[in-house]
Every structure is written in structure tokens, then in C-alpha cells.
Amino acid sequence: MRRNWQGLFMRTTVAIAAATALAANAQQVKLRLANSLCTSMTNQALASQLVPPLSSSAAAGSMVNSDLAQRMEEQRQGFFSRLDGLVPFNGLYAVGQADQSFQENFGARYSFGLEWELYKEGRGESRRALERQRLENKTQYLQVLRDTEQRQLQEQLLAVEQMRTKLLAVLYQREVEAVRPVLERRQQELAAGRATKFELAEIQFKAERAALRAQHYGSTPDVLVYPQAQELINRIEDVQLRPTPELTDLAFERSPEVQLQTLLADRAALLPTMRDETTVRFYLERNKDFDRASFNAAGVRVRIPIGNDRARDAVVESSRELYDQQKESLRAALSQRIAMLTERLRLKQNDMRLLQAENRMIRQKAELACYRLDHPVTSLPDSDREVEELTLRLVGLQREILSARLDVLEVLTQISALVKPREPQELYSLADPQR
């Protein structure tokens, strides 16, 4: 009996010692890995909420439409001035006529001189034809400018998307690096019997997802060089737009579509009039008529059509009213568009501030979890899994915050395309950052 008790005591002692050693080893693994995670949370990359400089191998000349639209806008006034400087035909003609009679009793006759036509085929018609050509050229120029500006906006939005792609490539690579120690920890915990295969599979999925997305965004070819607006992007939450009425006035004044409506209204005034069939010719001639002596002659030839322009004037007035209404409709549409984009920009800024607030809350919670790991209390639940979850959530929040900056920049780009500011101050001001 005594030997049985001694054997049982020895086996119990060995089991307790083995269990104690295993628990100590498991605790050592847990604290070592958790401490590594807590150290990584203080890394500057996680604390930063600024978009880093993004490299691009695309040529600066890739932004073809932006450069073209800028040059066309700069050259527009000069082109219009040259058109307005063209001088119409003055209506002055050199005239001449000569013939020889086949009769023996008659000789030759001739006339030569100057003739000034004021209306038909003269000065007035030339002025109207030139004005019509001016309006046609200005209309075509504005149509090309409008189409180029639309392509410029598409190009700028594409540049923002290219920035987003480059940024996501960087951030998903950071997520890969953040998930890697968690995956190693799960594998060790599974070997020690402290984790299930499902828990390991969950972390493996997160690691694979981050790796695949980092590979995808990292392999995307460069399309455009992103806009040189690094300071603006990283202060995008401080952007305050000018009042909507001011932005609407600038957009209305600089809109090619509005200027097109003005030109179309002016073109309606060039409809044919009764005056187009009127002829008033002044002439000064030297004549010789058969056997008569040479003589000088001066006079006027007039032909005036019978009728009036009442129907034509009514059409012109109706056209002007129509185009004026179109301009008012464009003003209302610009105001609505700017108001909608302004509200969207403020909403995106608000979403970003909410993400920043959540980031601060998660960081405080993570700091508390790290403290509990360094100062374990038996009455508190285990904190190592909480540290892992909070760490990965912080990585995801960083990606959402930096992506939200580009969301705001995208909306600001759309507003800028409408207003066409000469200087940034015409569009927005930067408030003092709240510390």
C-alpha cells in the first residue's frame, strides 16, 4: 500500500511539473508575440494619416488634354481678338468695258471708272459675311474647348484613380507585413493546442487577401503622373469652399457652353433682311460711245425691294429669348451641380473625420490592451487576441482614411472643372488645422 501511494505521488508530481513547464512555455510564446505586436503598433506608419509621396514612371507629357485645354484657354482671347480685327471688304470696284462695232459708220466705245457698292455685293454684305464667319469660327473654337475640358476632367479623375492605385499598393503591402506575425502566432498556437484550425484558416485568408491585392495594385501600370498637390491632399480636411453663389458666378462667366449660347443668339440676328437685296451704287466713269467724243460721268444707281422685315424680326427676337432662357437654365444647372458637389465634399470630409475619430478610439483601446498584457490580471479576460484584432483594424483604418483623402480630392477636382479657377484662392481656402 505504501509503495502504491509513493508511485501515485511521484506520477502526480511529474504531471504537475510537466503541466507547469508547458503552461510557462505557452505563456512565454504568448507574451513574446503579443509584445511584438504592441511594439509594431507604435510604428510611425500606423500613426501617420498622410498620403506618402507616390512614385510614378509615367511621363509628364502624358496629361495631353490638360495641357491642350490650358493652351486653348490662354490662346482664346488672342484668337478672338484677331478675328475681331479682320476688316470687311470696302465695296469699292474698278469697272471697265470696251467693244468695237462691225459697222463702217460706227467706231469703238468704252468706259472705265470706279464704283462703290454700299449694300448688295458691297460693304454691307461683306460686313455681314465676315461677322457670320467670325461667329462660326468662335463657335467651333468654343465647341472644341468644351470637349477638351471634358476630356481634361476625365484625365484628371483618371490621375486621382492612379494615385489611389499606387496608394493601395503601398497600404496593402503594409497589411501583408502586419498580418505576417499574427499568422506565425496562430501557427504556433495551433501547435501548442491554444488555437483551432478555423482560427488559423481565418488569419490565412486575411494574409492571402492582403497579398493578392498588394500584388494586383503593385502590378498596375502607370497611366498618368498624379497631380502635384501633395500638401493639398494631406490638408484636404481643412479645405473650405467659397460660397456657392460666388462659385456659380465664376462658373457661369467661364463656361464655354454659356458663351456658345451667346454666339448662337448673335448668329440668329444674321438672318437675311430686305436690305440684303438693296443696291446703292455710286460711280465715276470715263466714257466714249461710238462716234461721240469722250466724256466723264458720275451718278448713283439705286434698287430698293418692296416689302418689310417684320416676320424676320419676330424670328430673331424669339431666338434671342430662347437662348437667353437657355443661359438661365445653364446658370441654374451650374448652381445645382456646384451645390450638390459642395455637399458631397463636406460629407466626404465628415466621413474622414469620423474615421480619424475611430482611429483615435481604437488606438486608445489598443494601448489599454497592451498595458493589460504587460500587467496581467486574473479577473480580466485574455488580451492577446484583442491586440491582434485591434492592430489589424488600425491597418484597415489607415487605408480607409488615406483613401478618403482621395475621395475628397476627386470631388474637389470636379468642382474645379466647373469653376475653372485662375488661382486656388478663387475656389477654396485652407482653414488652420485643429490641433
C-alpha positions in Angstrom: 0.0 0.0 0.0 2.8 2.4 0.9 4.5 1.7 -2.4 1.3 2.4 -4.3 0.9 5.8 -2.6 4.5 6.6 -3.3 4.1 5.7 -7.0 1.0 7.7 -7.3 2.7 10.7 -5.6 5.6 10.5 -8.0 3.4 10.3 -11.1 1.3 13.3 -9.9 4.4 15.3 -9.2 5.8 14.7 -12.7 2.4 15.5 -14.3 2.2 18.8 -12.3 5.8 19.7 -13.3 5.1 18.9 -17.0 1.9 20.9 -17.0 3.7 23.8 -15.3 6.5 23.7 -17.8 4.0 23.6 -20.7 2.0 26.5 -19.3 5.1 28.5 -18.8 6.3 27.8 -22.3 2.9 28.8 -23.7 2.8 32.0 -21.6 6.3 32.8 -22.9 5.2 32.4 -26.5 2.1 34.4 -25.9 3.9 37.3 -24.2 6.7 37.4 -26.7 4.4 37.5 -29.7 2.0 39.9 -28.1 4.8 42.3 -27.1 6.0 42.2 -30.8 2.5 43.2 -31.9 2.3 46.0 -29.4 5.7 47.3 -30.5 4.5 47.4 -34.1 1.5 49.5 -33.2 3.8 52.3 -32.2 5.3 52.3 -35.7 5.1 55.7 -37.4 3.4 54.1 -40.4 0.3 53.2 -38.4 0.2 56.6 -36.6 0.5 58.5 -39.9 -2.6 59.7 -41.6 -0.8 61.5 -44.5 -0.5 60.2 -48.1 3.1 59.4 -48.7 4.9 60.6 -51.9 3.9 58.1 -54.6 6.4 57.2 -57.3 5.3 57.0 -60.9 7.3 56.2 -64.1 4.7 57.8 -66.4 6.0 60.7 -68.5 4.9 64.2 -67.5 3.6 64.7 -71.1 1.0 62.0 -70.6 -1.6 64.6 -69.5 -2.3 65.6 -73.1 -5.8 67.0 -72.6 -4.9 69.1 -69.6 -2.0 70.8 -71.4 -4.2 71.3 -74.5 -7.1 72.8 -72.6 -4.7 75.2 -70.7 -3.1 76.3 -74.0 -6.5 76.8 -75.7 -7.8 78.8 -72.7 -4.7 81.0 -72.8 -4.9 81.5 -76.6 -8.7 82.0 -76.8 -8.7 85.8 -76.2 -5.9 86.3 -78.7 -7.7 84.2 -81.3 -10.9 86.1 -80.8 -9.1 89.4 -80.9 -7.5 88.5 -84.3 -11.0 87.5 -85.6 -12.5 90.8 -84.5 -9.6 92.7 -86.1 -10.4 91.4 -89.6 -11.6 94.3 -91.9 -14.5 93.7 -94.3 -14.4 94.5 -98.0 -15.0 98.2 -98.5 -17.2 97.7 -101.6 -15.0 99.7 -104.0 -14.7 98.2 -107.5 -12.7 99.2 -110.6 -15.0 98.8 -113.6 -14.4 98.8 -117.4 -16.0 97.9 -120.7 -14.9 98.1 -124.3 -16.3 97.0 -127.6 -15.9 97.5 -131.4 -18.7 98.0 -133.9 -18.8 95.9 -137.1 -20.5 98.7 -139.0 -18.3 101.0 -141.0 -20.1 104.2 -139.9 -19.6 103.4 -136.2 -16.4 103.2 -134.2 -15.5 101.8 -130.8 -16.9 102.6 -127.4 -15.5 102.1 -123.9 -16.0 103.1 -120.3 -13.8 102.7 -117.2 -14.0 104.1 -113.7 -14.7 103.4 -110.1 -17.9 102.1 -108.5 -18.7 102.0 -104.8 -21.4 99.5 -103.7 -22.8 100.0 -100.2 -25.1 97.1 -99.8 -25.5 94.0 -102.1 -22.1 92.7 -103.1 -20.6 95.6 -101.3 -19.6 96.9 -98.0 -22.7 96.0 -96.0 -22.9 92.4 -97.3 -19.2 91.9 -96.8 -19.5 93.1 -93.2 -22.4 90.6 -92.6 -20.5 87.7 -94.2 -17.4 88.5 -92.2 -19.5 88.6 -89.0 -21.0 85.3 -89.9 -17.6 83.8 -90.4 -16.4 85.3 -87.1 -19.3 83.7 -85.2 -18.8 80.3 -86.9 -15.1 80.3 -86.0 -15.7 81.4 -82.4 -18.5 78.7 -82.1 -16.2 76.0 -83.4 -13.4 77.1 -81.1 -15.7 77.0 -78.0 -17.1 73.6 -79.0 -13.5 72.2 -79.3 -12.6 73.9 -76.0 -15.7 72.5 -74.2 -14.9 69.0 -75.5 -11.3 69.3 -74.5 -12.2 70.4 -71.0 -14.5 67.4 -70.6 -11.6 65.2 -71.6 -9.3 67.1 -69.3 -11.7 66.4 -66.3 -11.7 62.7 -67.3 -7.9 62.8 -67.4 -7.6 64.4 -64.0 -10.1 61.9 -62.4 -8.0 59.2 -64.0 -4.9 60.7 -62.4 -6.7 60.6 -59.0 -7.5 56.9 -59.6 -3.9 56.2 -60.5 -2.9 57.8 -57.2 -5.4 55.6 -55.4 -3.9 52.5 -57.1 -0.4 53.5 -56.1 -1.5 54.3 -52.5 -3.4 51.0 -52.2 -0.4 49.1 -53.4 1.7 50.6 -50.5 -1.0 50.1 -47.9 -1.8 46.5 -48.8 1.9 45.8 -48.6 1.8 47.2 -45.1 -1.1 45.0 -44.3 0.8 42.0 -45.5 3.6 42.9 -43.1 1.1 43.4 -40.3 -0.7 40.0 -40.8 2.5 38.0 -41.1 3.4 37.9 -37.3 -0.3 37.2 -36.5 -0.2 34.2 -38.9 3.1 32.9 -37.3 1.5 33.3 -33.9 -1.6 31.3 -34.9 0.6 28.5 -36.3 2.5 28.3 -33.0 -0.7 28.4 -31.0 -2.2 25.6 -33.1 0.9 23.5 -32.5 0.5 24.3 -28.7 -3.2 23.4 -28.7 -4.3 27.0 -28.0 -6.0 27.7 -31.4 -8.3 25.9 -33.7 -7.8 25.2 -37.4 -10.6 27.5 -38.2 -8.9 30.4 -36.4 -5.7 29.6 -38.3 -7.7 29.5 -41.6 -9.2 32.9 -40.9 -5.8 34.5 -40.5 -4.5 32.7 -43.6 -7.4 34.1 -45.6 -6.6 37.7 -44.4 -3.0 37.2 -45.3 -3.8 35.8 -48.7 -6.3 38.6 -49.4 -3.8 41.3 -48.5 -1.0 39.6 -50.6 -3.2 39.2 -53.6 -4.4 42.8 -53.5 -0.9 44.1 -52.9 0.2 42.1 -55.9 -2.7 43.4 -58.1 -2.3 47.1 -57.3 1.5 46.8 -57.4 1.5 45.4 -60.9 -0.9 48.0 -62.3 0.9 50.0 -65.0 1.3 53.8 -64.6 -1.2 55.8 -66.6 -0.6 59.4 -65.6 1.6 61.3 -63.3 -0.6 62.2 -60.4 -1.2 66.0 -59.8 1.5 67.8 -57.8 -0.8 68.5 -54.9 0.8 66.7 -52.0 0.2 69.4 -49.5 -3.4 69.9 -50.5 -4.1 66.1 -50.3 -2.7 66.0 -46.7 -4.7 69.0 -45.7 -7.9 68.1 -47.6 -10.0 68.1 -44.4 -9.2 71.8 -43.9 -10.5 72.9 -47.3 -13.3 75.4 -47.1 -15.0 76.2 -50.4 -16.1 79.7 -51.4 -19.8 80.4 -51.1 -21.9 78.7 -53.7 -23.2 81.9 -55.3 -19.6 83.1 -55.9 -18.6 79.8 -57.4 -21.7 79.8 -59.6 -20.9 83.3 -60.9 -17.4 82.3 -61.8 -18.6 79.0 -63.4 -21.2 80.9 -65.4 -18.8 83.5 -66.6 -16.2 81.0 -67.8 -18.4 78.3 -69.1 -17.9 77.6 -72.8 -21.5 76.3 -73.0 -22.8 79.7 -71.9 -20.6 81.6 -74.3 -21.8 79.3 -77.1 -25.4 80.3 -76.3 -24.4 83.9 -76.6 -22.8 83.3 -80.0 -25.9 81.4 -81.2 -28.1 84.3 -80.2 -25.9 86.7 -82.2 -25.9 84.4 -85.2 -29.7 84.4 -85.3 -29.5 88.2 -86.0 -27.8 87.4 -89.3 -30.9 86.1 -90.9 -31.5 87.6 -94.4 -33.2 91.0 -94.4 -34.8 93.1 -97.1 -31.7 95.3 -97.0 -29.6 92.5 -98.4 -31.4 92.9 -101.7 -31.0 96.7 -101.7 -28.3 98.1 -104.1 -26.9 101.6 -103.8 -24.0 102.2 -106.2 -22.0 105.4 -106.6 -19.9 105.6 -109.8 -17.4 107.8 -111.5 -16.6 106.9 -115.1 -14.8 108.0 -118.3 -16.9 107.0 -121.3 -16.7 107.1 -125.1 -19.8 106.0 -127.0 -19.2 105.1 -130.7 -18.6 108.3 -132.7 -19.2 110.7 -129.7 -16.4 112.4 -128.0 -15.1 111.1 -124.7 -16.9 112.4 -121.6 -16.9 111.9 -117.8 -19.9 110.8 -115.9 -20.8 110.4 -112.2 -24.0 109.2 -110.6 -25.9 106.8 -108.4 -27.8 103.6 -109.2 -30.4 102.5 -106.6 -32.6 99.4 -106.4 -34.8 99.0 -103.3 -37.0 95.9 -102.8 -40.6 96.4 -101.8 -41.5 94.7 -98.5 -40.6 94.6 -94.8 -38.8 92.5 -92.2 -41.5 92.1 -89.6 -41.6 88.3 -89.8 -37.8 88.1 -89.8 -37.5 90.4 -86.8 -40.1 88.3 -84.9 -38.0 85.2 -85.5 -34.8 86.9 -84.4 -36.5 88.1 -81.2 -37.9 84.6 -80.5 -34.4 83.1 -81.0 -32.8 85.6 -78.6 -35.4 84.9 -75.9 -34.8 81.1 -76.4 -31.1 81.4 -76.0 -31.5 83.8 -73.0 -33.7 81.1 -71.4 -31.0 78.5 -72.2 -28.4 80.7 -70.4 -30.6 81.0 -67.3 -31.2 77.2 -67.4 -27.4 76.7 -67.6 -26.9 79.0 -64.6 -29.5 77.1 -62.6 -27.9 73.8 -63.6 -24.4 75.0 -62.6 -25.7 76.2 -59.3 -27.4 72.9 -58.6 -24.3 71.0 -59.7 -21.9 73.0 -57.5 -24.3 72.8 -54.5 -24.5 69.0 -54.9 -20.7 68.6 -55.2 -20.2 71.0 -52.3 -22.5 68.9 -50.1 -20.7 65.8 -51.2 -17.3 67.2 -50.4 -18.4 68.2 -46.9 -19.9 64.7 -46.5 -16.6 63.1 -47.6 -14.7 65.4 -45.2 -17.1 64.4 -42.4 -16.6 60.7 -43.2 -12.9 61.2 -43.0 -13.1 62.9 -39.6 -15.3 60.1 -38.3 -12.6 57.6 -39.4 -10.0 59.7 -37.7 -12.0 59.7 -34.5 -12.5 55.9 -34.7 -8.7 55.6 -35.3 -8.1 57.5 -32.1 -10.6 55.4 -30.2 -9.1 52.1 -31.4 -5.6 53.3 -30.6 -6.6 54.1 -27.0 -8.2 50.7 -26.7 -5.1 49.0 -28.2 -2.9 50.9 -25.7 -5.0 49.6 -22.9 -4.9 46.0 -24.2 -1.1 46.3 -24.4 -1.0 47.5 -20.9 -3.0 44.6 -19.7 -0.6 42.2 -21.5 2.3 43.7 -19.5 0.3 43.7 -16.3 -1.9 40.6 -16.4 -4.9 40.5 -14.0 -6.6 37.2 -13.4 -10.0 38.7 -13.3 -9.6 40.3 -16.8 -10.1 38.3 -20.0 -7.2 37.4 -22.2 -5.9 40.3 -24.3 -3.6 38.8 -26.9 -6.4 38.2 -29.4 -7.8 41.7 -28.8 -4.3 43.1 -29.5 -4.3 41.3 -32.9 -7.8 42.4 -33.9 -7.1 46.0 -32.9 -3.8 46.0 -34.8 -5.3 44.8 -38.0 -8.3 47.2 -37.6 -5.8 50.1 -37.3 -4.1 49.0 -40.5 -7.5 48.9 -42.2 -8.5 52.3 -40.8 -5.3 53.8 -42.1 -6.2 52.6 -45.6 -9.7 54.0 -45.3 -8.5 57.4 -44.1 -6.0 57.8 -46.8 -8.4 56.6 -49.4 -11.0 59.1 -48.1 -8.5 61.9 -48.7 -8.5 60.9 -52.4 -12.4 60.8 -52.3 -12.4 64.5 -51.2 -9.8 65.3 -53.8 -11.9 63.7 -56.5 -14.9 65.8 -55.6 -12.8 69.0 -55.4 -11.4 68.2 -58.9 -15.0 68.0 -60.3 -15.9 71.4 -58.7 -12.7 72.9 -60.1 -13.6 71.7 -63.6 -16.8 73.7 -63.4 -15.4 76.9 -61.8 -12.0 76.9 -63.7 -10.2 79.0 -61.0 -7.2 81.1 -62.1 -5.8 80.8 -58.6 -6.7 78.2 -55.9 -7.9 81.1 -53.7 -10.8 81.6 -56.1 -12.1 78.1 -55.3 -11.2 77.4 -51.6 -9.3 78.5 -48.6 -7.4 76.3 -46.1 -8.5 76.7 -42.5 -6.0 76.5 -39.7 -5.6 72.8 -38.8 -7.3 72.0 -35.4 -4.7 70.7 -33.0 
